[in-house]
Amino acid sequence: MLASAPKNRPLLLREDRDGIARLTLNRPEARNALSVALMAALSDELGRIATDAAVKVVVVAANGPAFCAGHDLKEIRADPGRTTMEALFRQCSDLMLQVTRLPKPVIAEVHAMATAAGCQLVATCDLAVAAEGARFATPGVNIGLFCSTPMVALTRAVGAKPAMEMLLTGEAIDAATARALGLVNRVVPADALRATVDALAGTIAAKSPHVLAIGKEAFYRQREMPLADAYAYASEVMTTNMMAADAAEGIGAFVEKRAPVWKGC
């Protein structure tokens, strides 16, 4: 039986260093299940980060034996009415969209199991690094609940047939398989996970924040467009980007063989 959470313990921790904001899910006794309160805390922090010029990259990590076990089934059982369910899944969908629309890259640091909405969170993040022992699943079908909302992110991260297999069987895949399918970018030993994520985040944080914001928005917008429309849109984005001060600075620094000094515009 899971232990109760200590009173007044924050559901989400934030640590800022060197332009990187680390958000740590902190419901270890509930395997970091996405309760209404935890989703609200994560959304609030992302909202603050969106306008925090000091933050260049976000890392989403977790404490305890799991990365995230999906939605809080005890909370769902307590009030399973239609209105409550509509509000819950709308809140989760809005949170995932917030991650995608955040003008800063988001990296999932997955140390252990990520299931259902937890797998959805990993698939939603821009990048993901997993420990060798991490596992991923969309097991709703096992309890009579198809993982329809996790499906949205999963099918945009991996191919159709691997996604369908995960959704139809509910079986977990290991970290190596997740990397082969494109669900995660890198798999490393558990004791190297934090250092690997910090190094990756640091590499990205050294780039122009203005350019990162332009690029992230363009990436998600163009992939939903027909090919010709995507090229037309990307050409316009590229032209606008070329007019930016950071583009001039970056090109100048490359030609002059020096480190760029980003102006953020």
C-alpha positions as CSV (number, residue, x, y, z in Angstrom):
1,M,0.0,0.0,0.0
2,L,1.3,3.4,-0.9
3,A,2.3,5.7,2.0
4,S,0.5,9.0,2.5
5,A,2.1,12.3,1.4
6,P,3.6,14.4,4.2
7,K,1.5,17.5,4.8
8,N,2.6,20.8,3.3
9,R,5.2,19.1,1.0
10,P,5.3,20.8,-2.4
11,L,4.0,18.7,-5.2
12,L,6.5,20.3,-7.6
13,L,10.1,21.4,-7.0
14,R,11.9,24.1,-9.0
15,E,15.7,24.6,-9.2
16,D,17.2,27.2,-11.4
17,R,20.9,27.1,-12.5
18,D,22.8,28.4,-15.5
19,G,19.7,29.2,-17.5
20,I,18.1,25.8,-16.8
21,A,14.9,25.4,-14.8
22,R,14.6,21.9,-13.4
23,L,11.0,21.0,-12.5
24,T,10.7,17.9,-10.4
25,L,7.5,16.0,-9.9
26,N,7.3,15.4,-6.2
27,R,4.6,12.8,-5.4
28,P,6.8,9.8,-4.9
29,E,4.3,7.9,-2.8
30,A,1.8,8.1,-5.6
31,R,4.4,7.4,-8.3
32,N,4.0,11.1,-9.4
33,A,0.5,10.5,-10.7
34,L,-0.9,13.6,-12.4
35,S,-3.5,14.8,-9.9
36,V,-5.4,17.9,-10.6
37,A,-3.2,19.8,-8.1
38,L,0.0,18.5,-9.6
39,M,-1.1,19.5,-13.1
40,A,-2.1,22.9,-11.8
41,A,1.3,23.3,-10.1
42,L,3.2,22.3,-13.3
43,S,1.0,24.6,-15.4
44,D,1.6,27.6,-13.1
45,E,5.3,27.1,-13.1
46,L,5.5,26.8,-16.9
47,G,3.5,30.0,-17.0
48,R,6.1,31.8,-14.9
49,I,8.9,30.3,-16.9
50,A,7.4,31.4,-20.2
51,T,8.1,35.1,-19.3
52,D,11.3,34.5,-17.3
53,A,14.2,35.7,-19.5
54,A,16.7,34.0,-17.3
55,V,15.4,30.6,-18.2
56,K,16.6,29.2,-21.5
57,V,15.8,25.5,-21.1
58,V,13.4,23.4,-18.9
59,V,14.0,20.0,-17.5
60,V,11.1,17.9,-16.2
61,A,12.3,15.2,-13.8
62,A,10.7,13.2,-10.9
63,N,11.4,11.9,-7.5
64,G,10.6,8.4,-6.3
65,P,10.3,4.9,-7.8
66,A,8.5,6.1,-11.0
67,F,8.7,9.0,-13.4
68,C,4.9,9.3,-13.7
69,A,2.2,6.8,-13.4
70,G,-0.4,8.8,-15.4
71,H,-3.6,10.1,-14.0
72,D,-4.4,9.7,-10.3
73,L,-6.9,6.8,-10.4
74,K,-7.9,7.2,-6.7
75,E,-8.8,10.8,-7.5
76,I,-10.8,9.7,-10.5
77,R,-12.7,7.0,-8.5
78,A,-13.6,9.6,-5.9
79,D,-15.6,11.7,-8.5
80,P,-16.1,9.8,-11.8
81,G,-18.9,12.1,-13.1
82,R,-18.9,13.3,-16.7
83,T,-18.4,16.9,-15.8
84,T,-15.4,16.1,-13.6
85,M,-13.9,13.8,-16.3
86,E,-14.3,16.4,-19.0
87,A,-12.5,19.0,-16.8
88,L,-9.7,16.6,-15.9
89,F,-8.9,15.6,-19.5
90,R,-9.2,19.2,-20.7
91,Q,-6.8,20.3,-18.0
92,C,-4.3,17.6,-19.0
93,S,-4.7,18.4,-22.7
94,D,-4.1,22.1,-22.0
95,L,-1.0,21.2,-20.0
96,M,0.5,19.2,-22.8
97,L,-0.3,22.0,-25.3
98,Q,1.4,24.4,-22.8
99,V,4.6,22.3,-22.9
100,T,4.5,22.4,-26.7
101,R,3.8,26.1,-27.0
102,L,6.3,27.1,-24.3
103,P,8.9,29.3,-26.1
104,K,11.8,27.3,-24.5
105,P,12.9,23.7,-25.1
106,V,11.7,21.1,-22.6
107,I,13.6,18.0,-21.8
108,A,12.1,15.0,-20.0
109,E,14.6,13.3,-17.7
110,V,13.1,9.8,-17.3
111,H,14.7,7.7,-14.5
112,A,12.0,5.0,-14.3
113,M,8.5,3.9,-15.4
114,A,6.4,6.4,-17.4
115,T,2.9,5.1,-18.1
116,A,-0.3,6.5,-19.6
117,A,-0.4,10.3,-19.2
118,G,3.2,9.9,-17.9
119,C,4.2,8.4,-21.2
120,Q,2.2,11.2,-22.8
121,L,4.3,13.8,-21.0
122,V,7.5,12.2,-22.2
123,A,6.2,12.1,-25.8
124,T,5.1,15.8,-25.5
125,C,8.5,17.1,-24.3
126,D,10.7,18.4,-27.1
127,L,13.5,16.0,-26.1
128,A,13.8,13.0,-23.7
129,V,16.7,11.2,-22.1
130,A,16.0,7.9,-20.3
131,A,17.9,5.8,-17.8
132,E,18.6,2.2,-19.0
133,G,16.0,0.8,-16.6
134,A,13.2,3.2,-17.6
135,R,10.1,1.7,-19.2
136,F,7.2,3.2,-21.1
137,A,3.6,2.0,-21.5
138,T,0.1,3.1,-22.4
139,P,-1.7,0.4,-20.3
140,G,-5.2,1.9,-20.1
141,V,-6.6,-0.9,-22.2
142,N,-5.8,-3.3,-19.4
143,I,-8.4,-1.5,-17.1
144,G,-11.0,-0.8,-19.7
145,L,-9.8,2.7,-20.6
146,F,-8.1,3.2,-23.9
147,C,-5.3,5.7,-23.6
148,S,-6.9,8.1,-26.1
149,T,-5.3,11.4,-24.9
150,P,-1.8,9.8,-24.5
151,M,-2.3,8.5,-28.0
152,V,-2.2,12.0,-29.4
153,A,1.4,12.7,-28.2
154,L,2.5,9.1,-28.8
155,T,1.5,9.0,-32.4
156,R,3.4,12.2,-33.1
157,A,6.5,10.8,-31.5
158,V,6.6,7.3,-32.9
159,G,5.3,5.4,-36.0
160,A,1.7,4.4,-36.4
161,K,2.2,0.7,-35.9
162,P,4.5,0.8,-32.9
163,A,2.1,3.3,-31.3
164,M,-0.9,1.0,-32.0
165,E,0.9,-2.0,-30.5
166,M,1.5,-0.1,-27.3
167,L,-2.0,1.2,-27.2
168,L,-3.7,-2.1,-28.0
169,T,-1.6,-4.4,-25.8
170,G,-0.8,-2.1,-22.9
171,E,2.6,-3.8,-22.7
172,A,5.6,-1.8,-21.6
173,I,8.6,-1.2,-23.8
174,D,12.1,-0.8,-22.4
175,A,14.3,2.3,-22.9
176,A,16.3,0.8,-25.8
177,T,13.1,0.1,-27.7
178,A,11.8,3.6,-26.8
179,R,15.0,5.1,-28.4
180,A,14.7,2.9,-31.5
181,L,11.1,4.1,-31.9
182,G,11.9,7.7,-31.4
183,L,10.1,8.2,-28.1
184,V,13.4,9.2,-26.4
185,N,16.6,10.7,-27.8
186,R,19.2,9.0,-25.6
187,V,19.5,6.1,-23.2
188,V,22.2,6.2,-20.5
189,P,23.2,4.4,-17.3
190,A,21.1,5.6,-14.4
191,D,24.1,7.1,-12.7
192,A,24.9,9.2,-15.7
193,L,21.3,10.4,-16.3
194,R,21.5,13.8,-14.5
195,A,24.9,14.7,-15.9
196,T,23.8,13.8,-19.5
197,V,20.6,15.9,-19.2
198,D,22.5,18.8,-17.7
199,A,25.1,18.7,-20.5
200,L,22.4,18.5,-23.2
201,A,20.4,21.4,-21.6
202,G,23.6,23.4,-21.3
203,T,24.4,23.0,-24.9
204,I,21.0,24.2,-25.9
205,A,21.0,27.0,-23.3
206,A,24.1,28.5,-25.0
207,K,22.1,29.2,-28.2
208,S,20.1,32.4,-28.9
209,P,16.9,32.2,-26.8
210,H,15.1,34.2,-29.5
211,V,16.2,31.7,-32.2
212,L,15.2,28.8,-30.1
213,A,11.7,30.2,-29.6
214,I,11.3,30.9,-33.3
215,G,12.5,27.4,-34.2
216,K,10.4,25.5,-31.6
217,E,7.2,27.3,-32.8
218,A,8.0,26.7,-36.4
219,F,8.8,23.0,-35.8
220,Y,5.4,22.2,-34.4
221,R,3.4,24.4,-36.8
222,Q,5.0,23.1,-40.0
223,R,4.6,19.4,-39.2
224,E,0.8,19.8,-39.2
225,M,0.9,21.4,-42.7
226,P,0.8,19.9,-46.2
227,L,4.3,19.8,-47.7
228,A,4.0,22.8,-50.0
229,D,2.4,24.9,-47.2
230,A,5.2,23.8,-44.8
231,Y,7.9,25.0,-47.2
232,A,6.1,28.4,-47.8
233,Y,5.7,28.9,-44.0
234,A,9.3,27.8,-43.2
235,S,10.7,30.1,-45.9
236,E,8.9,33.1,-44.3
237,V,10.1,32.1,-40.9
238,M,13.7,31.8,-42.2
239,T,13.5,35.2,-43.8
240,T,12.2,36.8,-40.6
241,N,14.9,35.0,-38.6
242,M,17.6,36.3,-41.0
243,M,16.4,39.9,-40.2
244,A,17.0,39.3,-36.4
245,A,19.9,40.8,-34.6
246,D,21.0,37.4,-33.3
247,A,21.3,36.1,-36.8
248,A,23.6,38.9,-37.8
249,E,25.6,38.4,-34.6
250,G,25.8,34.6,-35.1
251,I,27.0,34.9,-38.7
252,G,29.5,37.6,-37.7
253,A,30.9,35.5,-34.9
254,F,31.3,32.5,-37.2
255,V,33.1,34.5,-39.8
256,E,35.3,36.3,-37.2
257,K,36.0,33.0,-35.4
258,R,34.7,34.2,-32.0
259,A,31.9,33.2,-29.6
260,P,28.6,35.0,-30.3
261,V,27.1,37.4,-27.8
262,W,23.4,37.0,-28.1
263,K,21.1,40.0,-27.9
264,G,17.9,38.0,-27.5
265,C,16.2,39.5,-30.5
